Amino acid sequence: MRIYTRRGDDGTTGLFHGGRVGKDSSGPEAYGTVDEAVSALGVVRAQTEAELAEAVLEVQRDLFVVAAELATGPDRRDLLESGVSRVDAPMIDRLEIRIDQIDAEVGMPTEFIVPGGEPIAAAIDVARTIVRRAERRAVSHLAGESDSLVVPYLNRLADYLYMLARAVEREWTPARGETT
C-alpha cells in the first residue's frame, strides 16, 4: 500500500465515514488544526518525564476523537461512537478534574504570564494557542450543531493546558499532585 493515492490532487479530501470536501473547507481546517495541536503536544511529550508525558499522551488520544468527529460529515455523525470517535461528557469531566487538581496545588496566576519561563511550559503554551485556534475553527465548522461537545472540549482543553504550563513552571507533576 502506498502513502499517496492521488485522489487529493484535485484539492479535495476524504471524510471519515465517506464523502469528499475541499481541503480548504471548514472541516479540514478544523481537524487539521487539531492535528497541529497533537503534533505540538508530541514535542512536549518527547521532552518530558513519565508523569507529564502520560498526561500529554492522554490528551493526544482525546484529540484523535475530536478530529474524528470533525472529519465526519453531519449526515454521518450517527455512525460515531461516544468516547471513541465522538467527544463525550466524561472527556470534558476528566479535564475539569485535572484543572481543579492543579488549581488546588498550584493556584491561579495573579498576573499575565509571558510564556518562556521553562522550555516545556513554553511548548505547552504553544500547543494551547493551537488548541484555541482549533476551537475557533470548530465553532465555524459546527455552527448550528448543538449536540456536539467538540467546542466545550477544546475550550476546556485550552484551560487545562494553560494550568498545566503554570504547574510545570512550578515543577508540579500531574501524577504526584504536588510541587517540589
SEVOKOL-567874 format. One record per residue (C-alpha): residue number from 1; x, y, z. Coordinates in nm, 3 decimals, padded with zeros to 5 digits, m for minus. Each point is the difference from the previous one (the first is absolute). Layout:
(NUM; (X; Y; Z));
...
REM end
This chain:
(1; (00.000; 00.000; 00.000));
(2; (00.132; 00.342; m00.094));
(3; (m00.029; 00.313; 00.211));
(4; (m00.112; 00.199; m00.301));
(5; (m00.330; m00.062; m00.174));
(6; (m00.017; 00.302; m00.233));
(7; (m00.368; 00.041; 00.090));
(8; (00.078; 00.329; 00.175));
(9; (00.181; 00.147; m00.297));
(10; (m00.320; 00.175; m00.100));
(11; (m00.010; 00.194; 00.328));
(12; (m00.247; m00.227; 00.178));
(13; (00.039; m00.232; 00.295));
(14; (m00.190; m00.303; 00.122));
(15; (m00.210; 00.016; 00.315));
(16; (m00.022; m00.259; 00.274));
(17; (m00.298; m00.224; m00.086));
(18; (m00.002; 00.115; m00.363));
(19; (m00.047; 00.306; m00.212));
(20; (00.245; 00.257; m00.134));
(21; (00.038; 00.372; 00.061));
(22; (00.239; 00.274; m00.103));
(23; (00.323; 00.000; 00.199));
(24; (m00.059; 00.365; 00.080));
(25; (m00.352; m00.053; 00.138));
(26; (m00.085; 00.044; 00.368));
(27; (00.031; m00.367; 00.099));
(28; (00.356; m00.055; m00.121));
(29; (00.093; 00.339; 00.143));
(30; (m00.134; m00.108; 00.340));
(31; (00.137; m00.353; 00.016));
(32; (00.326; 00.108; m00.163));
(33; (00.049; 00.248; 00.281));
(34; (m00.075; m00.276; 00.251));
(35; (00.272; m00.204; m00.172));
(36; (00.241; 00.291; 00.049));
(37; (m00.085; m00.001; 00.372));
(38; (00.065; m00.376; 00.020));
(39; (00.343; 00.053; m00.158));
(40; (00.084; 00.295; 00.225));
(41; (m00.089; m00.213; 00.301));
(42; (00.222; m00.273; m00.141));
(43; (00.293; 00.241; 00.027));
(44; (m00.092; 00.050; 00.366));
(45; (m00.032; m00.372; 00.066));
(46; (00.332; m00.079; m00.166));
(47; (00.183; 00.236; 00.235));
(48; (m00.149; m00.075; 00.338));
(49; (m00.009; m00.255; 00.280));
(50; (m00.242; m00.292; 00.028));
(51; (m00.281; 00.157; 00.207));
(52; (m00.041; 00.306; m00.219));
(53; (00.056; m00.204; m00.316));
(54; (m00.288; m00.230; 00.097));
(55; (m00.233; 00.296; 00.064));
(56; (00.090; 00.147; m00.339));
(57; (m00.047; m00.335; m00.176));
(58; (m00.352; m00.024; 00.145));
(59; (m00.081; 00.342; m00.149));
(60; (00.150; m00.099; m00.337));
(61; (m00.224; m00.306; m00.008));
(62; (m00.302; 00.213; 00.086));
(63; (00.088; 00.233; m00.285));
(64; (m00.021; m00.293; m00.243));
(65; (m00.361; m00.038; 00.115));
(66; (m00.057; 00.372; m00.059));
(67; (00.152; m00.024; m00.348));
(68; (m00.211; m00.306; m00.087));
(69; (m00.318; 00.188; 00.086));
(70; (00.109; 00.307; m00.196));
(71; (00.097; m00.220; m00.297));
(72; (m00.345; m00.156; m00.022));
(73; (m00.271; 00.159; m00.208));
(74; (m00.310; 00.111; 00.191));
(75; (m00.210; m00.261; m00.180));
(76; (00.230; m00.277; 00.130));
(77; (00.051; 00.105; 00.364));
(78; (m00.249; m00.262; 00.116));
(79; (00.270; m00.254; m00.088));
(80; (00.239; 00.142; 00.262));
(81; (00.063; m00.176; 00.329));
(82; (00.000; 00.200; 00.324));
(83; (00.350; 00.044; 00.139));
(84; (00.155; m00.182; m00.297));
(85; (m00.085; 00.215; m00.301));
(86; (m00.236; 00.251; 00.163));
(87; (00.076; 00.230; 00.292));
(88; (m00.200; m00.087; 00.312));
(89; (m00.058; 00.164; 00.339));
(90; (00.245; m00.223; 00.193));
(91; (00.283; 00.136; m00.215));
(92; (m00.087; 00.352; 00.111));
(93; (m00.051; m00.112; 00.360));
(94; (00.354; m00.148; 00.006));
(95; (00.146; 00.334; m00.106));
(96; (m00.198; 00.187; 00.263));
(97; (00.124; m00.237; 00.271));
(98; (00.359; 00.054; m00.111));
(99; (m00.043; 00.378; m00.014));
(100; (m00.144; m00.003; 00.353));
(101; (00.290; m00.218; 00.122));
(102; (00.258; 00.239; m00.139));
(103; (m00.188; 00.301; 00.133));
(104; (m00.012; m00.156; 00.348));
(105; (00.377; m00.060; m00.001));
(106; (00.140; 00.285; m00.204));
(107; (m00.276; 00.261; m00.008));
(108; (m00.096; 00.245; m00.269));
(109; (00.262; 00.254; m00.107));
(110; (m00.073; 00.350; 00.125));
(111; (00.152; 00.176; m00.299));
(112; (00.047; m00.044; m00.374));
(113; (00.245; m00.274; m00.088));
(114; (00.263; 00.050; m00.266));
(115; (00.076; m00.348; m00.140));
(116; (00.360; m00.109; 00.006));
(117; (00.085; m00.046; 00.367));
(118; (00.067; m00.371; m00.050));
(119; (00.050; m00.169; m00.339));
(120; (m00.267; m00.268; 00.057));
(121; (m00.250; 00.255; 00.132));
(122; (00.065; 00.217; m00.306));
(123; (m00.062; m00.300; m00.227));
(124; (m00.326; m00.071; 00.184));
(125; (m00.098; 00.365; m00.052));
(126; (00.062; m00.037; m00.375));
(127; (m00.226; m00.307; m00.002));
(128; (m00.261; 00.197; 00.198));
(129; (m00.010; 00.276; m00.261));
(130; (m00.042; m00.258; m00.276));
(131; (m00.288; m00.156; 00.196));
(132; (m00.162; 00.345; 00.025));
(133; (00.028; 00.034; m00.379));
(134; (m00.150; m00.348; m00.041));
(135; (m00.284; 00.111; 00.226));
(136; (m00.070; 00.303; m00.220));
(137; (00.009; m00.218; m00.311));
(138; (m00.234; m00.252; 00.164));
(139; (m00.247; 00.276; 00.091));
(140; (m00.017; 00.096; m00.369));
(141; (m00.020; m00.359; m00.119));
(142; (m00.266; m00.112; 00.248));
(143; (m00.215; 00.314; m00.018));
(144; (m00.356; m00.095; 00.079));
(145; (00.085; m00.350; 00.127));
(146; (m00.097; 00.015; 00.365));
(147; (00.054; m00.369; 00.079));
(148; (00.379; 00.002; m00.050));
(149; (00.230; 00.029; 00.303));
(150; (00.308; 00.078; m00.210));
(151; (00.003; 00.372; 00.079));
(152; (m00.048; m00.043; 00.377));
(153; (00.274; m00.265; m00.002));
(154; (00.246; 00.224; m00.185));
(155; (m00.089; 00.293; 00.224));
(156; (00.069; m00.206; 00.311));
(157; (00.315; m00.150; m00.151));
(158; (00.147; 00.346; m00.059));
(159; (m00.074; 00.084; 00.365));
(160; (00.166; m00.325; 00.109));
(161; (00.310; 00.067; m00.209));
(162; (00.023; 00.350; 00.145));
(163; (m00.009; m00.141; 00.351));
(164; (00.235; m00.285; m00.090));
(165; (00.259; 00.246; m00.132));
(166; (m00.025; 00.201; 00.322));
(167; (00.042; m00.320; 00.200));
(168; (00.307; m00.101; m00.199));
(169; (00.150; 00.339; 00.074));
(170; (m00.040; m00.086; 00.367));
(171; (00.140; m00.353; m00.047));
(172; (m00.336; m00.168; 00.063));
(173; (m00.085; m00.330; m00.158));
(174; (m00.356; m00.134; m00.051));
(175; (00.073; m00.344; 00.145));
(176; (00.153; 00.128; 00.323));
(177; (m00.241; 00.290; 00.043));
(178; (00.261; 00.196; 00.188));
(179; (00.256; 00.273; m00.048));
(180; (00.369; m00.055; 00.062));
REM end
